[in-house]
Amino acid sequence: MKYFCSLLLLSIAVLLLACAAPKIDPKLQPHPDIGTSIFEAAEKKFRQQSYEDALKVYLQFLRQFPDSPSVDLVLTRIAWIHGHLGDQTAKLNACRQLADDFPDSPYAPVSNYEIMRALHRKNKSREVILKASKIIKRTNNNDLLFHTYTILGETYVFLDSPTEAVFFYDLAFSKADSIQKESIIDKLKDIVKHLSQNDVYRISRHLDQNSVKSHLLYLLAFLEYERENYEESKKKCLTFLEEYPRDKNAGQVKLLIQEIDQRTTFRSDLIGCMLPLTGPYEAFGKRALKAIRLALDRFNSLSGQPALQLIIRDTRSDPRRIRSLVEDLEDRRVSLIIGPMVTSTNAAVEAQKRKIPILTLTQKIGIPEIGEYVFRNFLTPDMLVEALVACAIDKFGVNRFAILYPNSTYGKTYMELFQNKAKYYGADVVRIASYVPNQTDFSLPIKLLAKIPVSKKVSAPHRRRYTDKTGQEKKETAVLDFNAIFIPDEVSKLALIAPQLEYWDVNEVLLMGTNLWHSQRLITMARNYVQDAILVDVFYEHSANDAVKIFIRSFEEFYGKRPGFIEGLAYDTAMIAFQTASNPDVYSRKDLKNRLKETSNYEGVTGLTSFKSNGDAKKKLYMLQIIGRNFIELN
């Protein structure tokens, strides 16, 4: 806009200065008298750029000779000088006087243009349109007409009339030089976003070949492509090449057609799969792949549709390989990608660039936010903590929590999440203590939580029993100021902590843990100290859910071992992918992406799964409690 305004001012200045030393028609000259002398003196000072002195003499001339044939020229000079000196009000007053008193003057169009510009700045659209009509009727100057039509186009944009705006930009284009034409094309880039298909049809009928039509068609083709309306974009590309085969943009349009063909001619029966099958995370990748292959076999045997195929690629957990692997899967026209795990960020970025739906298996922060083609179906810390806090509050009536956590990235992450979720649900975290990851004596952090003097060497009665909402009778008066304790650590560490909590009589509170606690090893090592503890997980092999039973039975038959949560998540992710890709209403990857977002309460082996608007999974997790020697699902 700054460039446009500078160009505009320069053009007007040139137009006005062209009048600086005109050859006055002898018939219009004042008689050789004092008026002529005053006029010539003013003109001389004007040519010498003594503008303030010239202004005084011009004003003197107006006062003494208001009926002179040269008054319109004098008013033009006065308006220009006021503008040059920065007095816009005086400039516009002179322009108005000239336009009103001398409507047929050759200088009137310029004055009307200055008035129109002032009205445009104030968004007085009706007055702008009326003033523009007077300019158009009384000038043939291309530069002045270009700027007038341009302002009319901007005015109709302001009035939310994009079709009318295009027509006036087209008129401006017809009066423009090469640089000015580029400025009109830039304006079209913004306006095409507001055109409907009917608008485009109406405009195209009225524009001739030597107009903005080719540029408009070119911009609309790319706009539809960006909107992922690939069929409409290709139609406009083909029309463009038919009507403008030698246009400078023809090469770009041909490349766009190739890109559209590549994106739309995907094969719904091909599913890409990227996993770490060698390298440091090989064990996890192979576990996931077993579940995905089981899902493929089961889906193909039950769907009654043409068999789906997996194209499997090994990431080796190497980010440097990801781009080439995604390119390869795109070349093979896969409909979507399952995975990867540890290199998910790089893969998600590449898939989003190519608009290939990708269902990642990762906890990494920020993955779904990479783009609308990126999905995640995995157990995240945020998901886990929210379910745990909600269960403790709703099921057990807990409202005051303590946190005992390892001073590590994992521990800090869960500690902060737990604090935030407790606050969100209206509960309080009243005590927090940490320990170093390799610690084995937890007396000090436990004493800090229980407010036991550090010097105390034996246990003391600090007891309180948590209750559920059934109103179960409370036992002794509480000394502890919390009724649940969250410990985000693995089994071997908890097996050391739990007996020490018992020793210091911090044993009448609800123990709470992450999915790391979901191991029979915990019950074997510390069964008497973790009774009634609760935890949350995404997979529970003893679930009454028929889908879980069938999955476990099939997995054992195929592989001779029982699956875990990684296998469960990979199986569900694959099933969701297969069902979506096989949908008969999916005609493009965009359709596939939209169908994935519509996934709601998919009943899989890892509970009910939906996708949020950002592509992240929303899951109903399994709430488990340790009772005796077993993990029991809480209803």
C-alpha positions in Angstrom: 0.0 0.0 0.0 2.9 2.4 0.8 4.3 1.7 -2.6 0.9 2.3 -4.2 0.4 5.6 -2.4 3.9 6.8 -3.3 3.3 5.9 -6.9 -0.1 7.6 -6.8 1.3 10.9 -5.4 4.2 10.9 -7.9 1.7 10.5 -10.8 -0.5 13.3 -9.6 2.5 15.5 -9.0 3.7 14.9 -12.5 0.3 15.6 -13.9 0.0 18.9 -12.0 3.6 20.0 -12.6 2.9 19.4 -16.3 0.7 22.4 -15.9 3.4 24.4 -14.1 4.4 26.5 -17.1 1.6 26.2 -19.7 1.3 28.0 -22.9 -1.7 30.2 -22.1 -4.2 30.5 -24.9 -4.0 34.1 -26.0 -7.8 34.3 -25.9 -7.7 33.3 -22.2 -5.0 35.7 -21.2 -6.0 38.8 -19.2 -5.5 42.0 -21.0 -2.0 43.4 -20.8 -2.7 45.2 -17.6 -1.9 44.8 -13.9 -3.7 41.4 -13.8 -1.3 40.0 -16.3 1.7 41.3 -14.4 0.5 39.8 -11.1 -0.3 36.4 -12.8 3.1 36.3 -14.5 4.9 37.2 -11.2 3.1 34.3 -9.4 4.0 31.9 -12.2 7.7 33.0 -12.1 7.9 32.4 -8.3 6.2 29.0 -8.8 8.7 28.0 -11.5 11.5 29.1 -9.1 9.9 26.9 -6.4 9.4 29.9 -4.1 6.0 28.3 -3.2 5.1 30.4 -0.2 5.7 33.7 -2.1 3.9 32.3 -5.2 0.9 31.4 -3.0 0.6 35.0 -1.7 0.6 36.4 -5.2 -1.9 33.8 -6.5 -4.2 34.6 -3.6 -3.8 38.4 -4.5 -4.7 37.6 -8.1 -7.9 35.7 -7.0 -9.0 38.6 -4.8 -8.4 41.2 -7.5 -9.5 39.2 -10.6 -12.1 36.7 -9.6 -13.6 36.6 -13.1 -10.4 36.0 -15.0 -10.3 33.1 -17.4 -7.1 31.9 -15.6 -8.8 31.4 -12.2 -9.1 27.6 -12.7 -5.4 27.4 -13.3 -4.6 29.6 -10.4 -6.8 27.4 -8.1 -4.9 24.4 -9.4 -1.6 26.1 -8.4 -3.0 27.1 -5.0 -4.2 23.5 -4.3 -0.9 22.0 -5.3 1.1 24.5 -3.1 -1.1 23.9 0.0 -0.6 20.1 -0.5 3.1 20.6 -0.9 3.2 22.7 2.3 1.2 20.1 4.2 -2.1 22.0 4.6 -4.5 19.4 3.4 -7.6 21.3 4.5 -6.7 24.3 2.4 -5.7 22.1 -0.5 -9.2 20.4 -0.5 -10.9 23.8 -0.2 -9.2 25.0 -3.3 -10.0 21.7 -5.1 -13.7 22.0 -4.2 -13.8 25.6 -5.4 -12.3 24.7 -8.7 -14.6 21.6 -9.1 -17.7 23.5 -8.2 -17.1 26.7 -10.1 -15.3 25.3 -13.1 -16.7 21.8 -13.8 -15.7 21.9 -17.5 -12.1 23.0 -16.8 -9.4 20.6 -17.9 -8.1 20.9 -14.4 -11.4 19.8 -12.8 -10.8 16.0 -13.0 -7.5 16.3 -11.0 -9.3 18.4 -8.3 -12.2 15.9 -8.2 -9.6 13.1 -7.8 -8.1 14.8 -4.8 -11.5 15.2 -3.3 -12.3 11.6 -4.0 -9.1 10.4 -2.3 -10.1 12.3 0.8 -13.6 10.8 0.8 -12.0 7.3 0.3 -9.8 7.8 3.3 -13.0 8.5 5.4 -14.8 5.4 3.9 -17.5 7.7 2.4 -18.3 5.1 -0.3 -21.4 6.7 -1.8 -19.6 10.1 -2.3 -16.5 8.3 -3.7 -18.6 6.6 -6.4 -20.4 9.9 -7.4 -17.1 11.8 -7.5 -15.5 9.1 -9.6 -18.2 9.2 -12.2 -17.4 12.9 -12.8 -13.7 12.2 -13.3 -14.4 9.3 -15.7 -16.7 11.5 -17.8 -14.2 14.3 -18.2 -10.7 12.9 -18.7 -8.9 10.6 -21.0 -5.7 10.6 -19.0 -4.8 6.9 -18.5 -2.8 7.5 -15.3 -5.7 9.4 -13.6 -8.2 6.8 -14.8 -6.0 4.0 -13.5 -6.0 5.5 -10.0 -9.7 6.3 -10.1 -10.7 2.8 -11.1 -8.4 1.4 -8.5 -10.0 3.4 -5.7 -13.4 2.3 -7.0 -12.3 -1.3 -6.7 -11.1 -0.7 -3.2 -14.5 1.0 -2.4 -16.5 -2.0 -3.6 -14.2 -4.3 -1.6 -15.1 -2.2 1.5 -18.8 -2.5 0.5 -18.4 -6.3 0.4 -19.2 -6.4 -3.3 -16.2 -8.4 -4.7 -17.7 -8.9 -8.2 -18.0 -5.1 -8.7 -14.6 -4.7 -7.3 -13.1 -7.1 -9.9 -14.8 -5.2 -12.7 -13.3 -1.9 -11.7 -9.9 -3.5 -11.1 -10.2 -4.9 -14.6 -10.8 -1.3 -15.9 -7.8 -0.1 -13.9 -5.7 -3.0 -15.4 -6.7 -1.8 -18.9 -5.2 1.7 -18.2 -2.1 0.5 -16.3 1.5 0.3 -17.2 3.5 -2.9 -16.4 4.2 -2.0 -12.8 0.7 -0.8 -12.1 -0.6 -4.1 -13.5 1.3 -6.0 -10.9 -0.3 -3.9 -8.2 -3.8 -4.9 -9.5 -2.8 -8.6 -9.6 -1.8 -8.3 -5.9 -5.2 -6.9 -5.1 -6.9 -9.8 -6.9 -5.0 -12.3 -4.7 -7.0 -11.0 -1.8 -10.3 -10.6 -3.5 -10.6 -14.1 -5.0 -11.0 -15.5 -1.5 -14.4 -13.8 -1.3 -15.7 -14.9 -4.7 -18.4 -17.7 -4.9 -18.7 -20.0 -7.9 -21.6 -17.9 -9.2 -19.5 -14.7 -8.9 -16.7 -16.3 -10.9 -19.1 -17.4 -13.6 -20.7 -14.0 -13.9 -17.3 -12.2 -14.0 -15.9 -14.6 -16.6 -18.8 -13.9 -19.0 -18.1 -10.2 -19.0 -14.3 -10.0 -19.1 -12.5 -10.1 -22.4 -9.3 -11.9 -23.2 -7.0 -8.8 -22.8 -8.0 -8.2 -19.2 -7.4 -9.5 -15.7 -9.3 -12.7 -16.7 -6.2 -14.8 -17.1 -4.7 -13.7 -13.8 -8.1 -14.2 -12.1 -8.4 -17.7 -13.4 -4.8 -18.5 -12.4 -5.3 -17.2 -8.9 -8.6 -19.0 -8.5 -7.0 -22.3 -9.6 -4.4 -22.0 -6.9 -6.9 -20.8 -4.3 -9.1 -23.9 -4.9 -5.9 -26.0 -4.6 -5.1 -24.5 -1.2 -8.7 -25.2 -0.1 -8.1 -28.8 -1.2 -10.9 -28.6 -3.8 -8.7 -30.5 -6.2 -11.4 -31.3 -8.8 -12.4 -27.6 -9.1 -8.8 -26.5 -9.2 -8.0 -28.8 -12.0 -11.0 -27.6 -14.0 -9.7 -24.0 -13.8 -6.2 -25.1 -14.7 -7.5 -26.9 -17.8 -9.6 -23.8 -18.8 -6.6 -21.6 -18.3 -4.3 -23.7 -20.5 -7.1 -23.9 -23.2 -7.6 -20.1 -23.3 -4.1 -18.9 -22.5 -1.6 -21.6 -23.8 1.2 -19.1 -24.2 0.7 -17.2 -20.9 3.8 -16.7 -18.7 2.0 -18.7 -16.0 1.2 -21.7 -18.2 4.2 -23.6 -16.9 3.2 -23.2 -13.2 -0.4 -24.3 -14.1 0.9 -27.5 -15.7 3.0 -28.2 -12.6 -0.1 -27.7 -10.5 -2.1 -30.2 -12.5 0.6 -32.8 -11.9 0.5 -32.0 -8.2 -3.3 -32.4 -8.1 -3.1 -35.7 -10.0 -0.5 -37.0 -7.5 -2.7 -36.0 -4.5 -6.0 -37.3 -5.9 -5.0 -40.5 -7.5 -4.1 -42.2 -4.2 -4.8 -45.9 -3.7 -7.2 -46.5 -0.9 -6.0 -50.1 -0.7 -2.5 -49.1 0.2 -1.6 -48.2 3.8 1.9 -46.9 4.7 3.5 -48.1 7.9 6.6 -46.5 9.4 8.1 -48.1 12.5 11.6 -48.6 14.2 12.2 -52.2 13.2 16.0 -52.0 13.8 18.0 -49.8 16.1 17.6 -48.8 19.7 13.7 -49.0 19.7 13.5 -52.2 17.6 11.6 -54.1 20.3 8.8 -51.5 20.5 8.5 -51.2 16.7 8.2 -55.0 16.3 5.6 -55.2 19.0 3.5 -52.6 17.2 4.0 -54.3 13.8 2.7 -57.6 15.1 -0.5 -55.9 16.2 -0.9 -54.0 12.9 -0.4 -57.2 10.9 -3.0 -59.0 13.1 -5.4 -56.1 12.5 -4.9 -56.3 8.7 -5.5 -60.0 8.7 -8.7 -59.7 10.7 -10.0 -56.7 8.7 -9.4 -58.3 5.3 -11.1 -61.5 6.5 -14.2 -59.7 7.7 -14.6 -56.7 5.5 -15.8 -58.4 2.3 -13.9 -55.7 0.3 -10.8 -55.9 -1.8 -7.8 -56.7 0.5 -5.8 -53.9 1.9 -2.0 -54.0 1.7 0.7 -52.7 4.0 3.8 -51.0 2.7 6.2 -51.2 5.7 9.2 -49.0 6.1 11.9 -49.2 8.8 12.7 -45.8 10.3 15.7 -47.2 12.2 14.8 -44.4 14.7 16.9 -42.1 12.4 15.3 -38.7 11.8 17.5 -38.3 8.7 15.7 -41.1 6.9 12.2 -39.8 7.4 11.9 -37.4 4.5 12.9 -40.0 1.9 10.6 -42.6 3.5 7.6 -40.3 3.3 8.4 -39.3 -0.2 8.6 -43.0 -1.1 5.2 -43.7 0.4 3.8 -40.7 -1.4 5.2 -41.9 -4.7 3.5 -45.3 -4.1 0.3 -43.3 -3.5 -0.6 -44.7 -0.1 -3.9 -43.4 1.3 -2.4 -42.7 4.8 0.5 -43.6 7.1 0.5 -45.4 10.4 3.3 -44.5 12.8 6.1 -43.8 13.4 7.0 -43.8 17.1 10.2 -42.0 18.1 10.7 -40.0 14.9 7.1 -38.9 14.8 7.8 -35.1 14.7 9.8 -35.3 11.4 7.3 -37.7 9.8 4.3 -35.5 10.8 5.9 -32.4 9.3 6.6 -34.2 6.0 3.2 -35.8 5.8 1.5 -32.5 6.5 3.5 -30.9 3.7 2.2 -33.5 1.3 -1.3 -33.6 2.8 -1.1 -37.3 3.7 -3.1 -38.3 6.8 -0.7 -39.8 9.4 -1.7 -41.6 12.6 1.3 -41.3 15.0 2.1 -43.5 18.0 3.8 -41.2 20.3 3.6 -39.2 23.6 5.6 -36.3 22.2 4.2 -32.8 23.0 2.9 -30.8 20.1 2.5 -33.5 17.5 -1.2 -32.9 16.6 -0.6 -29.2 16.4 1.7 -29.7 13.4 -1.2 -29.7 11.1 -4.7 -30.9 10.2 -3.4 -34.1 8.6 -1.6 -35.2 11.7 -3.4 -37.5 14.2 -2.2 -39.3 17.4 -3.6 -42.4 19.1 -1.5 -43.0 22.2 -1.6 -42.7 25.9 -0.4 -39.2 26.9 0.6 -37.9 30.4 -2.1 -35.3 30.2 -4.8 -37.9 29.3 -3.6 -40.2 32.1 -3.4 -37.6 34.9 -6.8 -36.2 34.1 -8.5 -39.6 34.3 -6.7 -40.4 37.6 -7.6 -37.1 39.3 -11.2 -37.3 38.2 -11.5 -40.9 39.5 -10.0 -40.0 42.9 -12.3 -37.1 43.3 -15.5 -38.7 42.0 -15.1 -42.2 43.2 -13.2 -41.8 46.5 -14.1 -38.2 47.5 -10.5 -37.1 47.6 -10.0 -33.4 47.8 -6.5 -32.9 49.2 -3.5 -34.5 47.5 0.2 -35.0 48.2 2.8 -35.7 45.5 6.0 -37.7 46.0 7.9 -37.7 42.7 11.4 -38.5 41.3 13.4 -35.4 40.4 13.7 -36.3 36.8 12.1 -35.1 33.5 9.4 -37.8 33.8 8.7 -37.1 37.5 8.6 -33.3 37.0 6.2 -33.6 34.0 3.7 -35.7 36.0 4.0 -33.5 39.1 3.2 -30.3 37.2 0.4 -32.0 35.3 -1.1 -33.3 38.5 -1.0 -29.9 40.2 -2.8 -28.3 37.2 -5.5 -31.0 36.9 -6.2 -31.0 40.6 -6.7 -27.2 40.5 -8.9 -27.6 37.4 -11.2 -30.0 39.3 -11.3 -27.8 42.4 -9.0 -29.9 44.6 -5.9 -29.0 46.4 -2.3 -30.3 46.3 -1.2 -29.5 49.8 2.1 -31.3 50.0 4.9 -32.0 47.5 8.3 -33.7 48.0 10.9 -35.1 45.7 13.7 -37.6 45.7 16.7 -38.3 43.4 16.1 -41.1 40.9 18.6 -43.5 42.5 17.5 -43.0 46.0 16.6 -46.0 48.3 15.9 -44.3 51.6 12.8 -42.2 51.4 12.5 -41.2 55.1 13.2 -37.5 54.6 10.7 -36.8 51.8 8.0 -38.9 53.6 8.6 -36.9 56.8 8.3 -33.7 54.8 4.9 -34.9 53.5 3.6 -36.1 56.9 5.1 -33.1 58.8 7.1 -35.5 61.0 10.1 -33.9 62.6 13.3 -34.8 60.7 15.0 -35.9 64.0 12.3 -38.4 64.8 13.6 -42.0 64.5 10.5 -44.1 64.9 7.1 -44.2 63.4 4.2 -42.2 64.8 0.4 -42.5 64.6 -0.5 -40.5 61.6 -3.6 -42.2 60.3 -6.6 -41.5 58.3 -8.7 -43.8 56.1 -9.9 -42.5 52.7 -13.6 -43.0 52.1 -15.8 -43.3 49.0 -19.0 -41.4 48.5 -21.0 -44.2 50.2 -20.3 -42.5 53.5 -18.1 -45.3 54.9 -17.2 -44.6 58.5 -13.9 -42.7 59.0 -11.4 -43.9 61.5 -9.2 -41.9 63.7 -8.8 -38.1 63.7 -6.6 -37.1 60.8 -3.2 -35.8 61.5 -2.2 -35.8 57.8 -3.6 -32.9 55.8 -4.0 -35.0 52.6 -6.0 -38.0 51.9 -4.3 -39.3 48.7 -0.7 -39.4 47.5 0.4 -39.5 43.8 3.7 -41.3 43.1 4.7 -41.2 39.4 7.4 -43.8 39.3 8.0 -47.4 38.1 7.4 -50.7 40.0 10.8 -51.3 41.5 10.9 -47.8 43.0 7.4 -48.1 44.4 8.2 -51.4 45.9 10.8 -49.5 48.1 8.6 -46.5 48.8 5.4 -48.3 49.8 6.9 -50.1 52.9 8.5 -46.9 54.1 5.2 -45.1 53.9 3.8 -47.9 56.1 6.7 -47.6 58.5 6.0 -43.9 59.0 2.2 -44.6 59.3 1.4 -42.8 56.0 -0.8 -45.8 55.2 -4.3 -44.7 55.6 -4.3 -42.6 52.4 -5.2 -43.5 48.8 -2.1 -44.4 46.7 -2.3 -43.3 43.1 0.0 -44.2 40.2 0.5 -44.2 36.5 0.3 -47.0 34.0 3.8 -48.0 35.0 2.3 -49.6 38.1 0.2 -51.9 35.9 2.5 -54.9 36.4 2.1 -58.2 38.3 5.6 -57.5 39.6 4.3 -54.8 41.8 1.9 -57.1 43.5 4.6 -59.8 43.9 7.0 -57.3 45.4 4.8 -55.2 47.6 1.3 -56.6 47.7 0.7 -55.9 51.4 1.7 -52.2 51.0 -0.2 -51.3 47.9 -3.7 -52.7 48.6 -6.5 -50.4 47.4 -4.1 -48.3 45.3 -5.5 -47.0 42.1 -3.9 -46.5 38.7 -4.9 -45.9 35.1 -4.0 -47.6 31.9 -5.0 -47.7 28.2 -5.1 -51.5 28.0 -6.5 -54.1 30.5 -6.2 -57.7 29.4 -8.8 -59.0 31.8 -11.5 -56.5 30.6 -15.0 -57.9 30.1 -15.0 -56.1 26.7 -15.5 -58.7 23.9 -13.2 -56.9 21.6 -10.4 -57.2 24.1 -11.1 -61.0 24.6 -11.0 -61.6 20.8 -7.8 -59.5 20.4 -5.9 -61.4 23.2 -7.1 -64.8 21.9 -6.1 -64.0 18.3 -2.8 -62.5 19.3 -1.9 -65.5 21.4 -2.8 -67.8 18.5 -0.7 -65.8 16.0 2.4 -65.1 18.2 2.2 -67.4 21.2 2.3 -64.6 23.7 0.0 -62.1 25.3 -0.1 -58.5 24.1 0.5 -55.3 26.1 -0.6 -51.7 25.8 1.7 -51.0 22.8 0.1 -53.8 20.9 -3.4 -52.7 21.9 -2.8 -49.1 20.7 -1.2 -50.2 17.4 -4.1 -52.6 16.8 -6.8 -50.0 17.4 -4.9 -47.4 15.3 -4.6 -49.8 12.4 -8.3 -50.8 12.6 -9.4 -47.1 12.6 -7.1 -46.5 9.6 -8.4 -49.5 7.7 -12.1 -48.7 8.2 -11.6 -45.1 7.2 -9.6 -45.8 4.1 -12.2 -48.4 3.0 -15.1 -46.0 3.3 -16.8 -45.8 -0.1 -17.4 -42.1 0.3 -13.7 -41.4 0.5 -12.5 -40.0 -2.8 -9.4 -38.1 -1.7 -6.9 -37.8 1.1 -8.8 -34.7 2.2 -12.0 -36.9 2.5 -10.0 -39.4 4.4 -8.7 -36.8 6.8 -12.2 -35.4 7.4 -13.5 -38.9 8.1 -10.8 -39.6 10.6 -11.7 -36.4 12.4 -15.3 -37.7 12.6 -14.2 -40.8 14.4 -16.4 -40.9 17.6 -16.4 -43.5 20.4 -14.7 -46.2 18.3 -15.0 -49.3 20.6 -11.6 -50.9 20.4 -9.3 -52.9 22.7 -8.0 -49.7 24.3 -11.4 -48.3 25.3 -13.6 -45.8 23.5 -11.6 -43.6 21.1 -12.6 -40.3 19.4 -10.5 -37.7 17.8 -10.6 -34.1 19.0 -10.7 -31.2 16.4 -6.9 -30.9 16.6 -6.4 -34.6 15.7 -5.4 -35.8 19.2 -7.1 -38.9 20.6 -9.7 -38.6 23.3 -10.0 -41.9 25.2 -11.9 -43.4 28.0 -9.2 -45.2 29.9 -9.3 -48.2 32.2 -9.4 -47.2 36.0 -7.8 -50.1 38.0 -7.5 -50.9 41.7 -5.2 -53.4 43.4 -7.4 -55.8 45.4 -5.6 -58.8 46.8 -3.4 -60.3 44.1 -5.2 -58.7 41.2 -5.9 -55.5 39.3 -9.6 -55.0 39.3 -11.4 -52.7 36.8 -13.4 -49.9 38.5 -16.9 -49.4 37.1 
